[in-house]
Amino acid sequence: MLQIDCPSCGARAQSEFSYERTLDSVVTLDMPADETVRRLYARANPRGFDEELWRHAFGCRQWLVLRRHRQTHEITSVAAFDPALHR
């Protein structure tokens, strides 16, 4: 089980969090249709590190961005999700 270091609550077990999606698949309401389709259905599945969107479901309920390695599950950073920075 992963240990995720929530910026608000400190280190917690993965069971308190829910995985949502990779950050590159987040779409906005004003995004063109072709870009929306590309982000939702034609994404790459790279090995190595990727940024993911998680929610601290059984804690502070904050949305978080985790930088996690897809094969080793090593987490190198955890930060609060800021929609203005991730468009």
Secondary structure as GFF3:
##gff-version 3
##sequence-region A 1 87
A	DSSP	beta_strand	3	6	.	.	.	ID=ss1
A	DSSP	beta_strand	10	13	.	.	.	ID=ss2
A	DSSP	three_ten_helix	14	16	.	.	.	ID=ss3
A	DSSP	beta_strand	18	22	.	.	.	ID=ss4
A	DSSP	three_ten_helix	23	25	.	.	.	ID=ss5
A	DSSP	alpha_helix	33	41	.	.	.	ID=ss6
A	DSSP	beta_strand	49	55	.	.	.	ID=ss7
A	DSSP	beta_strand	63	69	.	.	.	ID=ss8
A	DSSP	beta_strand	75	80	.	.	.	ID=ss9
###
